[in-house]
Amino acid sequence: MSDALFWHRLHFGFTVTYHYLFPQLTMGLSLLIVLFKWRAFRRGSALHDEAARFWARIFGVNFAMGVVTGIPLEFQFGTNWSRFSQFAGGVIGQTLAMEGMFAFFLESTFLGIFLYGEKRFGRRMHLASAAALWAGAWLSGYFIIATNAFMQHPVGHSIGPDGRLQLADFWAFVLNPWAIWQYLHNMTASVVTASFVVAGVGAFWSLSGRHPEHARLALRTGVVAGLIASCLLVFPTGDRHGKLLAEKQPATLAAMEGLFESRPDAELAIIGQPDVRNRRLENPIVVPGMLSFLVYGSFGSTVTGLDQFPQDRWPDNIELLYYSYHVMAGLGTLFIGLLALSAFQLWRGRLERSRPLLWALMLAIPFPYIATTAGWMTAELGRQPWLVYGLMRTADGTSPRVTAGNTLFTLLGFAGLYLVMGILFLYLVGREVAHGPGTPHAQVVPSGKTGLTGEAA
């Protein structure tokens, strides 16, 4: 790999990974905000209404950070990947433009109405604005994922006389089966992230003796929604996505599983260290036949290994791909275990008194972010060495006039800027969490007494 290609990939990988820390929370949180507002509207519950407003403030901070960190990505298609943009821009430009023109403006407009328009527009419109906010966030996610899905499994295109891709079938492109299952898997993961954040904040309030009613609501909502979403990540979304990999990208599946030789009764590797030079998995702990069963529904089915493909078509970093996939899958399994135990204690009415579980939920907040990052690394590393699978190699998509030195210089600038922004983000969110869901002048008074200040006093 040339120096320029390495730095172009690292530059884009860094900025897109940092950016996605924010949309994954806004997308998942938008659904939970709708649930809070629906309960408030149906039952007249002030508790749910306050919860919706509080999490909308967290949403707003995340949304702003997502916008600021997402804008550079649009420019990087030209600055870092100009040949790719020339080659595929006639197709992927459709969904990128639709994301900006429709979904982004829908989301940003109704965020303003939701945050500031309740008194002016009334409760019914406030609920409708929450639903529109959710629709905008999830529609935005679909357009972006449809773009990525085309790079994974290109459909609905033709090659023009100038050798560039053209859009031949809009609906085949937008309704790409890969996009649908990738989208469902991704959005379910965003709900897991939001659920852990909500449950973790509820655990923090409960452990510190603050906002007991809101702590109880946050724990109940986060644990139940998180458990449902975590199970859906495994089946059907993860299961179907794995079958698509076996069908469309068999070399990727083999590298993810460390399967160097085709075999029936293929083993599922729980852990192990891939030795690419000697084409083997070292120190493996495996489940015999399970990979064949998961992929094809039969223990005796043959799963294609890397030995069936030319080495220049193997993913170019099998070790990192293997570990990324196993980090994602391992954390997903642990999420189900933690949330199932928490749900059991919630059902027994003991979760708020189970301090070890509360600590676990609070300290688990960063791990869904790690899992989603590992998941996206799996998808992008697995597609290599292709930028558009089967049509354009990654090495052919860079900007030839942008040198490695220029790329590294701007990468260092982004890293410094994003560090400052990250500190500001943590401060703003930490301040909101410490303040809690009450009004700006609300006070928490121990022993069940009511604190009255300002207007109420």
LOLO-982558 format. One record per residue (C-alpha): chain; residue number from 0; residue in one letter; x, y, z. Coordinates in steps of 0.5 Angstrom, whole numbers. Layout:
BEGIN
['A', NUM, 'A', [X, Y, Z]];
...
END
This chain:
BEGIN
['A', 0, 'M', [0, 0, 0]];
['A', 1, 'S', [3, 7, -2]];
['A', 2, 'D', [4, 12, 3]];
['A', 3, 'A', [-1, 17, 0]];
['A', 4, 'L', [-7, 11, 0]];
['A', 5, 'F', [-5, 9, 7]];
['A', 6, 'W', [-6, 17, 10]];
['A', 7, 'H', [-12, 18, 5]];
['A', 8, 'R', [-16, 12, 8]];
['A', 9, 'L', [-13, 13, 16]];
['A', 10, 'H', [-16, 21, 15]];
['A', 11, 'F', [-23, 19, 12]];
['A', 12, 'G', [-23, 13, 17]];
['A', 13, 'F', [-22, 17, 23]];
['A', 14, 'T', [-27, 23, 21]];
['A', 15, 'V', [-32, 18, 19]];
['A', 16, 'T', [-31, 14, 26]];
['A', 17, 'Y', [-31, 20, 30]];
['A', 18, 'H', [-37, 23, 27]];
['A', 19, 'Y', [-41, 17, 28]];
['A', 20, 'L', [-41, 17, 35]];
['A', 21, 'F', [-46, 22, 35]];
['A', 22, 'P', [-51, 20, 30]];
['A', 23, 'Q', [-52, 13, 33]];
['A', 24, 'L', [-55, 16, 39]];
['A', 25, 'T', [-59, 22, 36]];
['A', 26, 'M', [-62, 16, 31]];
['A', 27, 'G', [-64, 11, 37]];
['A', 28, 'L', [-66, 17, 42]];
['A', 29, 'S', [-71, 20, 37]];
['A', 30, 'L', [-75, 13, 38]];
['A', 31, 'L', [-74, 13, 45]];
['A', 32, 'I', [-77, 21, 46]];
['A', 33, 'V', [-83, 19, 41]];
['A', 34, 'L', [-84, 14, 46]];
['A', 35, 'F', [-84, 18, 52]];
['A', 36, 'K', [-88, 24, 49]];
['A', 37, 'W', [-93, 18, 47]];
['A', 38, 'R', [-94, 16, 54]];
['A', 39, 'A', [-94, 23, 56]];
['A', 40, 'F', [-100, 25, 51]];
['A', 41, 'R', [-104, 19, 52]];
['A', 42, 'R', [-104, 19, 60]];
['A', 43, 'G', [-102, 26, 61]];
['A', 44, 'S', [-96, 24, 65]];
['A', 45, 'A', [-92, 30, 67]];
['A', 46, 'L', [-86, 25, 69]];
['A', 47, 'H', [-86, 23, 61]];
['A', 48, 'D', [-86, 30, 59]];
['A', 49, 'E', [-80, 32, 63]];
['A', 50, 'A', [-76, 26, 61]];
['A', 51, 'A', [-78, 27, 53]];
['A', 52, 'R', [-76, 35, 54]];
['A', 53, 'F', [-69, 32, 58]];
['A', 54, 'W', [-67, 27, 53]];
['A', 55, 'A', [-69, 32, 47]];
['A', 56, 'R', [-64, 37, 50]];
['A', 57, 'I', [-58, 31, 50]];
['A', 58, 'F', [-61, 30, 43]];
['A', 59, 'G', [-60, 37, 41]];
['A', 60, 'V', [-52, 37, 43]];
['A', 61, 'N', [-51, 31, 40]];
['A', 62, 'F', [-55, 33, 33]];
['A', 63, 'A', [-50, 40, 33]];
['A', 64, 'M', [-44, 35, 34]];
['A', 65, 'G', [-46, 31, 29]];
['A', 66, 'V', [-47, 36, 24]];
['A', 67, 'V', [-41, 40, 25]];
['A', 68, 'T', [-37, 33, 24]];
['A', 69, 'G', [-41, 31, 19]];
['A', 70, 'I', [-40, 37, 14]];
['A', 71, 'P', [-32, 35, 13]];
['A', 72, 'L', [-34, 28, 10]];
['A', 73, 'E', [-38, 31, 4]];
['A', 74, 'F', [-32, 35, 2]];
['A', 75, 'Q', [-27, 29, 3]];
['A', 76, 'F', [-30, 26, -3]];
['A', 77, 'G', [-27, 31, -7]];
['A', 78, 'T', [-21, 32, -3]];
['A', 79, 'N', [-19, 25, -1]];
['A', 80, 'W', [-23, 21, -6]];
['A', 81, 'S', [-23, 25, -13]];
['A', 82, 'R', [-23, 19, -18]];
['A', 83, 'F', [-28, 15, -14]];
['A', 84, 'S', [-33, 21, -14]];
['A', 85, 'Q', [-32, 22, -21]];
['A', 86, 'F', [-33, 14, -22]];
['A', 87, 'A', [-39, 13, -18]];
['A', 88, 'G', [-42, 20, -17]];
['A', 89, 'G', [-47, 20, -22]];
['A', 90, 'V', [-50, 14, -17]];
['A', 91, 'I', [-48, 16, -10]];
['A', 92, 'G', [-50, 23, -11]];
['A', 93, 'Q', [-57, 22, -11]];
['A', 94, 'T', [-58, 19, -4]];
['A', 95, 'L', [-53, 24, -1]];
['A', 96, 'A', [-57, 30, -4]];
['A', 97, 'M', [-63, 27, -2]];
['A', 98, 'E', [-60, 26, 5]];
['A', 99, 'G', [-58, 33, 5]];
['A', 100, 'M', [-64, 36, 2]];
['A', 101, 'F', [-70, 32, 5]];
['A', 102, 'A', [-68, 28, 11]];
['A', 103, 'F', [-63, 33, 15]];
['A', 104, 'F', [-68, 39, 14]];
['A', 105, 'L', [-74, 35, 16]];
['A', 106, 'E', [-70, 33, 22]];
['A', 107, 'S', [-67, 40, 24]];
['A', 108, 'T', [-73, 44, 23]];
['A', 109, 'F', [-77, 39, 27]];
['A', 110, 'L', [-72, 39, 33]];
['A', 111, 'G', [-73, 47, 33]];
['A', 112, 'I', [-81, 46, 34]];
['A', 113, 'F', [-80, 40, 39]];
['A', 114, 'L', [-75, 44, 43]];
['A', 115, 'Y', [-78, 51, 43]];
['A', 116, 'G', [-85, 50, 40]];
['A', 117, 'E', [-90, 47, 45]];
['A', 118, 'K', [-93, 53, 48]];
['A', 119, 'R', [-94, 56, 42]];
['A', 120, 'F', [-97, 50, 38]];
['A', 121, 'G', [-100, 45, 43]];
['A', 122, 'R', [-99, 38, 46]];
['A', 123, 'R', [-101, 35, 40]];
['A', 124, 'M', [-97, 38, 35]];
['A', 125, 'H', [-91, 37, 40]];
['A', 126, 'L', [-92, 30, 39]];
['A', 127, 'A', [-92, 30, 32]];
['A', 128, 'S', [-86, 34, 32]];
['A', 129, 'A', [-83, 29, 36]];
['A', 130, 'A', [-85, 24, 31]];
['A', 131, 'A', [-82, 28, 25]];
['A', 132, 'L', [-76, 29, 29]];
['A', 133, 'W', [-75, 21, 29]];
['A', 134, 'A', [-77, 20, 22]];
['A', 135, 'G', [-72, 25, 19]];
['A', 136, 'A', [-67, 22, 23]];
['A', 137, 'W', [-68, 15, 21]];
['A', 138, 'L', [-69, 17, 14]];
['A', 139, 'S', [-63, 21, 14]];
['A', 140, 'G', [-60, 14, 16]];
['A', 141, 'Y', [-63, 10, 11]];
['A', 142, 'F', [-60, 15, 5]];
['A', 143, 'I', [-53, 14, 8]];
['A', 144, 'I', [-53, 7, 9]];
['A', 145, 'A', [-56, 6, 2]];
['A', 146, 'T', [-50, 10, -1]];
['A', 147, 'N', [-46, 5, 3]];
['A', 148, 'A', [-50, -1, 1]];
['A', 149, 'F', [-48, 1, -6]];
['A', 150, 'M', [-41, 0, -5]];
['A', 151, 'Q', [-42, -6, -2]];
['A', 152, 'H', [-47, -9, -7]];
['A', 153, 'P', [-47, -5, -13]];
['A', 154, 'V', [-54, -5, -16]];
['A', 155, 'G', [-59, -1, -21]];
['A', 156, 'H', [-53, 2, -25]];
['A', 157, 'S', [-50, 2, -32]];
['A', 158, 'I', [-43, 4, -34]];
['A', 159, 'G', [-43, 10, -39]];
['A', 160, 'P', [-39, 11, -45]];
['A', 161, 'D', [-34, 15, -41]];
['A', 162, 'G', [-33, 9, -36]];
['A', 163, 'R', [-37, 12, -31]];
['A', 164, 'L', [-42, 9, -27]];
['A', 165, 'Q', [-49, 12, -29]];
['A', 166, 'L', [-56, 11, -25]];
['A', 167, 'A', [-60, 6, -29]];
['A', 168, 'D', [-66, 4, -24]];
['A', 169, 'F', [-67, 8, -18]];
['A', 170, 'W', [-71, 4, -15]];
['A', 171, 'A', [-67, -2, -15]];
['A', 172, 'F', [-61, 2, -12]];
['A', 173, 'V', [-65, 5, -7]];
['A', 174, 'L', [-69, -1, -5]];
['A', 175, 'N', [-62, -5, -5]];
['A', 176, 'P', [-63, -12, -1]];
['A', 177, 'W', [-56, -10, 2]];
['A', 178, 'A', [-59, -3, 4]];
['A', 179, 'I', [-65, -6, 7]];
['A', 180, 'W', [-62, -11, 12]];
['A', 181, 'Q', [-56, -7, 13]];
['A', 182, 'Y', [-60, -1, 15]];
['A', 183, 'L', [-65, -5, 20]];
['A', 184, 'H', [-58, -8, 23]];
['A', 185, 'N', [-55, -1, 24]];
['A', 186, 'M', [-62, 3, 27]];
['A', 187, 'T', [-63, -3, 32]];
['A', 188, 'A', [-56, -2, 34]];
['A', 189, 'S', [-57, 6, 35]];
['A', 190, 'V', [-63, 4, 39]];
['A', 191, 'V', [-58, -1, 43]];
['A', 192, 'T', [-53, 5, 44]];
['A', 193, 'A', [-59, 10, 46]];
['A', 194, 'S', [-62, 5, 51]];
['A', 195, 'F', [-55, 4, 55]];
['A', 196, 'V', [-54, 11, 55]];
['A', 197, 'V', [-61, 12, 58]];
['A', 198, 'A', [-61, 6, 63]];
['A', 199, 'G', [-54, 8, 65]];
['A', 200, 'V', [-56, 16, 66]];
['A', 201, 'G', [-62, 13, 70]];
['A', 202, 'A', [-57, 8, 74]];
['A', 203, 'F', [-52, 14, 76]];
['A', 204, 'W', [-58, 18, 78]];
['A', 205, 'S', [-60, 12, 83]];
['A', 206, 'L', [-54, 11, 85]];
['A', 207, 'S', [-53, 18, 87]];
['A', 208, 'G', [-60, 19, 90]];
['A', 209, 'R', [-62, 24, 85]];
['A', 210, 'H', [-69, 25, 81]];
['A', 211, 'P', [-71, 18, 84]];
['A', 212, 'E', [-78, 18, 79]];
['A', 213, 'H', [-74, 20, 73]];
['A', 214, 'A', [-68, 15, 75]];
['A', 215, 'R', [-74, 9, 75]];
['A', 216, 'L', [-77, 11, 69]];
['A', 217, 'A', [-70, 11, 65]];
['A', 218, 'L', [-68, 5, 68]];
['A', 219, 'R', [-74, 1, 66]];
['A', 220, 'T', [-74, 4, 59]];
['A', 221, 'G', [-67, 3, 57]];
['A', 222, 'V', [-67, -4, 60]];
['A', 223, 'V', [-73, -6, 56]];
['A', 224, 'A', [-72, -3, 50]];
['A', 225, 'G', [-64, -5, 50]];
['A', 226, 'L', [-66, -12, 51]];
['A', 227, 'I', [-71, -12, 45]];
['A', 228, 'A', [-66, -9, 41]];
['A', 229, 'S', [-60, -13, 43]];
['A', 230, 'C', [-64, -19, 41]];
['A', 231, 'L', [-66, -16, 34]];
['A', 232, 'L', [-59, -15, 33]];
['A', 233, 'V', [-58, -22, 33]];
['A', 234, 'F', [-64, -25, 30]];
['A', 235, 'P', [-66, -23, 24]];
['A', 236, 'T', [-62, -17, 22]];
['A', 237, 'G', [-55, -20, 24]];
['A', 238, 'D', [-57, -27, 22]];
['A', 239, 'R', [-60, -24, 15]];
['A', 240, 'H', [-54, -20, 14]];
['A', 241, 'G', [-49, -26, 15]];
['A', 242, 'K', [-53, -30, 10]];
['A', 243, 'L', [-52, -24, 5]];
['A', 244, 'L', [-44, -24, 6]];
['A', 245, 'A', [-44, -31, 5]];
['A', 246, 'E', [-48, -30, -2]];
['A', 247, 'K', [-45, -24, -4]];
['A', 248, 'Q', [-38, -23, -1]];
['A', 249, 'P', [-36, -30, 1]];
['A', 250, 'A', [-28, -28, 2]];
['A', 251, 'T', [-30, -23, 7]];
['A', 252, 'L', [-34, -28, 11]];
['A', 253, 'A', [-28, -33, 11]];
['A', 254, 'A', [-24, -27, 13]];
['A', 255, 'M', [-28, -25, 19]];
['A', 256, 'E', [-29, -32, 22]];
['A', 257, 'G', [-21, -34, 20]];
['A', 258, 'L', [-23, -39, 16]];
['A', 259, 'F', [-17, -41, 11]];
['A', 260, 'E', [-20, -47, 8]];
['A', 261, 'S', [-26, -49, 5]];
['A', 262, 'R', [-30, -55, 9]];
['A', 263, 'P', [-36, -58, 11]];
['A', 264, 'D', [-38, -58, 18]];
['A', 265, 'A', [-35, -51, 19]];
['A', 266, 'E', [-33, -49, 26]];
['A', 267, 'L', [-35, -42, 29]];
['A', 268, 'A', [-29, -39, 32]];
['A', 269, 'I', [-31, -36, 39]];
['A', 270, 'I', [-24, -34, 40]];
['A', 271, 'G', [-17, -35, 36]];
['A', 272, 'Q', [-11, -31, 33]];
['A', 273, 'P', [-11, -31, 25]];
['A', 274, 'D', [-4, -33, 23]];
['A', 275, 'V', [-5, -30, 15]];
['A', 276, 'R', [2, -32, 13]];
['A', 277, 'N', [1, -40, 15]];
['A', 278, 'R', [-6, -39, 14]];
['A', 279, 'R', [-9, -42, 20]];
['A', 280, 'L', [-12, -40, 27]];
['A', 281, 'E', [-8, -40, 33]];
['A', 282, 'N', [-11, -43, 40]];
['A', 283, 'P', [-18, -43, 37]];
['A', 284, 'I', [-24, -44, 42]];
['A', 285, 'V', [-29, -47, 37]];
['A', 286, 'V', [-36, -49, 36]];
['A', 287, 'P', [-36, -55, 31]];
['A', 288, 'G', [-41, -55, 25]];
['A', 289, 'M', [-44, -48, 28]];
['A', 290, 'L', [-41, -44, 22]];
['A', 291, 'S', [-44, -48, 17]];
['A', 292, 'F', [-51, -48, 21]];
['A', 293, 'L', [-51, -41, 22]];
['A', 294, 'V', [-50, -39, 14]];
['A', 295, 'Y', [-54, -45, 11]];
['A', 296, 'G', [-58, -48, 16]];
['A', 297, 'S', [-54, -55, 16]];
['A', 298, 'F', [-49, -57, 20]];
['A', 299, 'G', [-46, -61, 14]];
['A', 300, 'S', [-46, -55, 9]];
['A', 301, 'T', [-39, -53, 6]];
['A', 302, 'V', [-37, -46, 8]];
['A', 303, 'T', [-32, -43, 3]];
['A', 304, 'G', [-25, -41, 5]];
['A', 305, 'L', [-20, -36, 3]];
['A', 306, 'D', [-17, -42, -1]];
['A', 307, 'Q', [-22, -41, -6]];
['A', 308, 'F', [-20, -34, -8]];
['A', 309, 'P', [-14, -31, -11]];
['A', 310, 'Q', [-10, -27, -5]];
['A', 311, 'D', [-10, -21, -9]];
['A', 312, 'R', [-18, -21, -7]];
['A', 313, 'W', [-17, -22, 0]];
['A', 314, 'P', [-19, -17, 5]];
['A', 315, 'D', [-12, -13, 6]];
['A', 316, 'N', [-12, -13, 14]];
['A', 317, 'I', [-15, -20, 16]];
['A', 318, 'E', [-12, -19, 23]];
['A', 319, 'L', [-16, -13, 24]];
['A', 320, 'L', [-22, -15, 21]];
['A', 321, 'Y', [-22, -21, 25]];
['A', 322, 'Y', [-22, -18, 31]];
['A', 323, 'S', [-27, -12, 30]];
['A', 324, 'Y', [-32, -17, 28]];
['A', 325, 'H', [-31, -21, 34]];
['A', 326, 'V', [-31, -15, 39]];
['A', 327, 'M', [-37, -13, 36]];
['A', 328, 'A', [-40, -20, 37]];
['A', 329, 'G', [-37, -21, 43]];
['A', 330, 'L', [-40, -15, 46]];
['A', 331, 'G', [-47, -16, 43]];
['A', 332, 'T', [-47, -22, 47]];
['A', 333, 'L', [-45, -19, 53]];
['A', 334, 'F', [-50, -14, 52]];
['A', 335, 'I', [-56, -19, 52]];
['A', 336, 'G', [-53, -22, 58]];
['A', 337, 'L', [-53, -16, 62]];
['A', 338, 'L', [-60, -13, 60]];
['A', 339, 'A', [-63, -20, 61]];
['A', 340, 'L', [-61, -20, 68]];
['A', 341, 'S', [-63, -13, 69]];
['A', 342, 'A', [-69, -14, 66]];
['A', 343, 'F', [-70, -20, 71]];
['A', 344, 'Q', [-69, -16, 77]];
['A', 345, 'L', [-73, -10, 74]];
['A', 346, 'W', [-79, -15, 74]];
['A', 347, 'R', [-78, -17, 81]];
['A', 348, 'G', [-78, -10, 83]];
['A', 349, 'R', [-70, -10, 86]];
['A', 350, 'L', [-66, -7, 80]];
['A', 351, 'E', [-66, 0, 84]];
['A', 352, 'R', [-63, -4, 90]];
['A', 353, 'S', [-58, -8, 86]];
['A', 354, 'R', [-52, -4, 86]];
['A', 355, 'P', [-47, -8, 82]];
['A', 356, 'L', [-52, -8, 77]];
['A', 357, 'L', [-53, -1, 77]];
['A', 358, 'W', [-46, 0, 77]];
['A', 359, 'A', [-45, -5, 71]];
['A', 360, 'L', [-50, -1, 67]];
['A', 361, 'M', [-47, 6, 68]];
['A', 362, 'L', [-40, 4, 67]];
['A', 363, 'A', [-43, 0, 60]];
['A', 364, 'I', [-45, 7, 57]];
['A', 365, 'P', [-38, 7, 53]];
['A', 366, 'F', [-39, 0, 50]];
['A', 367, 'P', [-44, 0, 45]];
['A', 368, 'Y', [-40, 6, 42]];
['A', 369, 'I', [-34, 1, 42]];
['A', 370, 'A', [-39, -5, 39]];
['A', 371, 'T', [-42, 0, 33]];
['A', 372, 'T', [-35, 2, 31]];
['A', 373, 'A', [-32, -5, 31]];
['A', 374, 'G', [-38, -7, 27]];
['A', 375, 'W', [-37, -1, 22]];
['A', 376, 'M', [-30, -3, 21]];
['A', 377, 'T', [-32, -10, 20]];
['A', 378, 'A', [-36, -8, 14]];
['A', 379, 'E', [-31, -3, 11]];
['A', 380, 'L', [-25, -7, 12]];
['A', 381, 'G', [-29, -13, 9]];
['A', 382, 'R', [-30, -10, 3]];
['A', 383, 'Q', [-23, -9, 1]];
['A', 384, 'P', [-19, -9, -3]];
['A', 385, 'W', [-25, -6, -7]];
['A', 386, 'L', [-28, 1, -6]];
['A', 387, 'V', [-34, -1, -10]];
['A', 388, 'Y', [-35, -8, -10]];
['A', 389, 'G', [-32, -12, -16]];
['A', 390, 'L', [-32, -5, -20]];
['A', 391, 'M', [-27, 0, -17]];
['A', 392, 'R', [-21, -2, -12]];
['A', 393, 'T', [-19, 3, -7]];
['A', 394, 'A', [-12, 4, -9]];
['A', 395, 'D', [-16, 7, -16]];
['A', 396, 'G', [-20, 12, -12]];
['A', 397, 'T', [-16, 17, -9]];
['A', 398, 'S', [-14, 24, -10]];
['A', 399, 'P', [-7, 23, -14]];
['A', 400, 'R', [-5, 31, -13]];
['A', 401, 'V', [-6, 31, -6]];
['A', 402, 'T', [0, 28, -3]];
['A', 403, 'A', [1, 24, 4]];
['A', 404, 'G', [4, 30, 7]];
['A', 405, 'N', [-2, 34, 6]];
['A', 406, 'T', [-7, 29, 8]];
['A', 407, 'L', [-3, 28, 15]];
['A', 408, 'F', [-2, 35, 16]];
['A', 409, 'T', [-10, 36, 16]];
['A', 410, 'L', [-11, 30, 20]];
['A', 411, 'L', [-7, 33, 25]];
['A', 412, 'G', [-11, 39, 25]];
['A', 413, 'F', [-18, 35, 25]];
['A', 414, 'A', [-15, 31, 31]];
['A', 415, 'G', [-14, 37, 35]];
['A', 416, 'L', [-20, 40, 33]];
['A', 417, 'Y', [-24, 34, 35]];
['A', 418, 'L', [-21, 33, 42]];
['A', 419, 'V', [-23, 40, 44]];
['A', 420, 'M', [-30, 39, 41]];
['A', 421, 'G', [-30, 32, 45]];
['A', 422, 'I', [-28, 36, 51]];
['A', 423, 'L', [-34, 41, 50]];
['A', 424, 'F', [-39, 36, 48]];
['A', 425, 'L', [-37, 32, 55]];
['A', 426, 'Y', [-38, 38, 59]];
['A', 427, 'L', [-45, 40, 56]];
['A', 428, 'V', [-48, 33, 57]];
['A', 429, 'G', [-45, 32, 64]];
['A', 430, 'R', [-48, 39, 66]];
['A', 431, 'E', [-55, 37, 63]];
['A', 432, 'V', [-54, 30, 67]];
['A', 433, 'A', [-52, 33, 73]];
['A', 434, 'H', [-58, 38, 73]];
['A', 435, 'G', [-63, 33, 71]];
['A', 436, 'P', [-70, 33, 68]];
['A', 437, 'G', [-73, 39, 72]];
['A', 438, 'T', [-74, 46, 71]];
['A', 439, 'P', [-68, 50, 71]];
['A', 440, 'H', [-70, 53, 78]];
['A', 441, 'A', [-72, 46, 81]];
['A', 442, 'Q', [-68, 43, 87]];
['A', 443, 'V', [-68, 36, 89]];
['A', 444, 'V', [-69, 36, 97]];
['A', 445, 'P', [-68, 29, 101]];
['A', 446, 'S', [-73, 25, 105]];
['A', 447, 'G', [-79, 26, 100]];
['A', 448, 'K', [-80, 34, 101]];
['A', 449, 'T', [-82, 38, 96]];
['A', 450, 'G', [-77, 44, 94]];
['A', 451, 'L', [-80, 50, 92]];
['A', 452, 'T', [-76, 56, 89]];
['A', 453, 'G', [-77, 62, 84]];
['A', 454, 'E', [-84, 62, 81]];
['A', 455, 'A', [-87, 57, 85]];
['A', 456, 'A', [-85, 59, 92]];
END
